[in-house]
Amino acid sequence: MTEIVVEDGAWTVDVEAVRITPGSGRDVHEVRKTLGDLVVPLEAVAGAVFEPSRKGGHLRLRLRPGADPLTEVGAGLLAAPADPYRLAVPKERRAAAEYMAGEIRDLVQLAQVPEEPCPDFLLPGPAVPISATAGDGTVSFDGVRVRLEWTGFAKAVKQAAGAQEFRLSDLTGVEWKPQSGLAYGSLRFRVRGEGPTGRPEEDRRCLSWGVQRFGGTSVLVGAAVLARLARHAPEPPAALPPPAPDGRDLPSRDLLIRRLTDLGELHRSGVLTDEEFSTAKKALLDRIAEL
């Protein structure tokens, strides 16, 4: 086991995972403090580097694409102080940081971790319930619903629309962007069946802020939503073949009953919503009644 402990936090590495603990000082970014301890499985790691600077440098963990919802939402735009996968290292600990980066790379190579993107998230994302206040509103997510409530900084169009609430099953995606130049920072939710969105400061599906630090911990809410969208994305049941004119190719009654059982399992596990389950169940029962 290899460990490095500095004011900014601590990393511990073994053959199974990289364990990351943020520092507790007031200079440690609120995103990292709110996120708390992380256990990154070795299979999610692509490598590690030490990036030297005049005052010391950063130890940086590189993750495989698709392994972590926070990394996916941040899309490489999360500033270094807020990035949980970067550790600020003072000048006197450079050698230790370089050694740890090499140790992580060796472990990844020995474990033959694939280079290709992960088909599913390997990290669970931030815990829920979670909320953040940023710029013109407050966003909260309890694992089932996203709620947006506006502050006095919100534009009139948002104030007129009132608080917004969306079920997870209504969402098709989430996007987070930091404030940059004259462009607003934003946390935007894509809602099924709704068309193109406008400017962040006027979009009722979007939290927005005009100063970088006012983004707060909004990226964590975005990551929590994305993690659960991926986990509970419904897969439509396999289409039944259309009946042949003479009825000879109709699926057997036993096959339809097995599919009905499968639907029940998908519903109990949360993959299918109540509405999706009821619709699919009715279609199968109607087919069984025709036999």
N, C-alpha and C positions, 0 to 999 in steps of 0.2 A: 504494500500500500504506500502511495506517495501523497504527501500533503504540503500545501503552501497556505500560510495564514498571514494576511496583511491587513491593514486598516480597512481597506475596501471590502474585505470578505475573506472567505476560505474555500479552497477547492481540495477535495480528496478523491483520489483515483485508485480503483482496484480493477480486477479482471472482469467485473460485471457492469460497473457504472462510474460516471463522474458525478460526485455529489457537490453541489454548489450552495454555499450559505452566504447571504449578503451581510455586509458589515452593518453595524448599528449606529454609526456616527451620523451627524446631521448632514454631512456632505454626500451621503449615499442616497441616490435618487429614489423618490417615492415609489416608482414603478417596481424597482427591485425589492424594496422593503415590503410592499403590498403582496408581491408574488411569493416572497418567502423562500424557504429551502426548496431546491430542485434535485431530483435524482434522474439523471440522464442515462438511460441504458446504453451500453457500449454499441449496440446495434444501430443506435440513432446517430452515432458520431462519425463524421467524415474525416476529422483530423483536428489539429491544433497548431497554432503558431504563436510566437512571441513577437510583438511589434514594438521595437525600441523607440524611445523618444528622448528628448533632452533631460526630462525629469525622471525617467525610468522606462515606462512603456505599458503595454497592455498584453495580458495573456488572453488569447481569443480561442474559443471553442467553435469549430466549424461543424454544423449539423448536416445530415443528409437532407436533400429537398423532400418535403412532405412529411418530415418526422415530427415537427413541432408546430402547433397552431399559432403560437405567438410569433415565431419566425416567419410563418406564411403571411400573417396579417401585417406584420411590420415591413415585409418585403424589402429588407435591407435599409430601411429609412429610419429605424430607431436609433437615436443618437447614442453615442458611446456611454455616457453616464447612466442611461436608462436600460442599456442592453445587459441582461443577466448573464450572457455568455461572454462578457468581457470583464476582466479583472484588472483594475489599475494597480500596477506594481511599482514601488519606489526603486530608485537607482540601486540601492544596496541589495535588492532581492532579484536583480536581473538574472543571475546565474541559476537561481532556484526556479524561476519562471521558464527559462529556456530548457532546463532539464525536464520540467513537467510536460512541456509541449512535446518534447521528444518521446517521453514515456507514453503519452497518449497516442502519438502516431504509431509507435511500436506495437501497442496493444491492439489498435485497430487493424494493423497489418497481420498480426498473429491470429486474430480472431477471424480474419478474412471477411470483414464487414463489406457487404456489397456497395458498389459505388452508385448504382442506379437509385432513382427516387423511391421513397417508401410508398407502397400502395395505400397504407393507412397510417394515421398519426400514431407515433410510439410514445408520445407524452400526452397526458390527459388534459392539459390546458388549465387555466386558473379555476379555482374552486368557486362554486356558486352557493348562495346568492352573492352578487357582486354589483357595485355601482360606482359611478364616477361623475364628477361635476366638471364641465369644461366649457368655457366661453358662454354660449347662449342657452345652456340647459344642463339637465342631469339625466343620465341614462342608467337604468337598472335592468338586471337580468337575473331571473330566479331559476333558470334551467328550462322553463316552459314558455315564459313570456318576456319580451323586451318592452320596456316602457320609457318614453321620452317625455320629460316635463320641462317647460321653458322658464328661463329666468327673465329678469327685466332687460337683459341685453339682447333678447331675441327680436328679430324683425317682426313687423306688424303681421305679415302673412302667417308666421308661425303662431303668434299670439292668437290670431283669429281662428286658426285650426284647432287650438287647444292641445292638451296632452294627447300623445299618440301611444297606442299599445298594439303589439303584433305578437301573435303566437309563433313559436319556433317553426311550426309546420307551414306558416305563411311565407317564410323567408327563403330566398334562393341564394343569398350570399351576403357578405359583409366586407366593407372596404375601410381602411384606415390610412390617412395621410397626415403627416405633420405640417404645421404652418411653415411656409417657405416664401421669402420675399413678400410680395403683395398678395399671394394666394392664401386663402384660409386653410387652416387645418380642419380635418373632418373625420367623423365616424359615420359612415353611411350604410343603411340597411337596404338591401334589394328585396322588394316585396313581389311575390308571385302575382302575375296578371297586371302589374302596373308598369306603365311605359317609362321612357327616358326621364331622368331627373334633372332639375335645374341647378342653379348655383347653391353651394352648401348652406350659405346663410339664409336661403329662402326655401329650402327643401324640408318639408315636415318629417321626412324619414331620416334626417341627418342632423347630428350634433356638429357645431362648428365653433371655431375660435380663431382670433386674429393675432394672437401673441403666442409664441412657441411654448412658453411654460404653462399656458392656460390649457394645454391638452391634458394635463393631469395624468390619470391612470386609465384614460379612455381606451388605450390600446389593449389593456387587459380585458375589458368588457368585450371588445371585438374578438379577441382570441377565445374567450369562453364561449361565445356564440358560435364561432367557426368550428370549434372542437365538437360541439354537440350537434351542429348541422351535419357534420360528416358521420357522426356516430348513429344518428337517427334518420338519415336520409332514406326515405321509403323506396324500396324497389318494387315496382309493380309486379304482381303475380304473372307468371308465364301465361301468354295468351293461349286460349284453347283453340284448337283447329276448328274451322267452320264445318258444320255438318255437310256431308256429301248429299246430293239429291236423293239417293236411295237409302241413306242412313247407315250404310255399311261402315263408314269411317268414324262414327261417333266414338268418343272416348268411353271406356268402360266405366261402370258405376263405381267399382273399387278404386279406379284411378282418381275419379272426381272426389271421392270420400277422403283419399289420402291428401289431395290438394286442400281440402277443407281443413284437415288436421294441421297441415303446414301453415295455413293462414292463421289458425289459432295460435300457433307458436310464435309467428311473427308479431301478432298483436300483443301477446303477453310480454314479449321481450322489448316492446316499445318501438319496433321498426315500423309498424303500421299504426296510424292514428285510428281513433274510434270510427271516424267517418270513412276512411279508406277501407278498414276491415269490414264495415257493414255493407259497403258497396260491392266489394269483391265476394263477400259471403253470399249476398243475395243472387249475384250472377251464377255462382256455383250451384246454389240450391235450385235455381230455375232450370239449370241444365240437368241436374239429377232428376227433377220432376218430369222432364221430357223423356227420360229413358223408360 
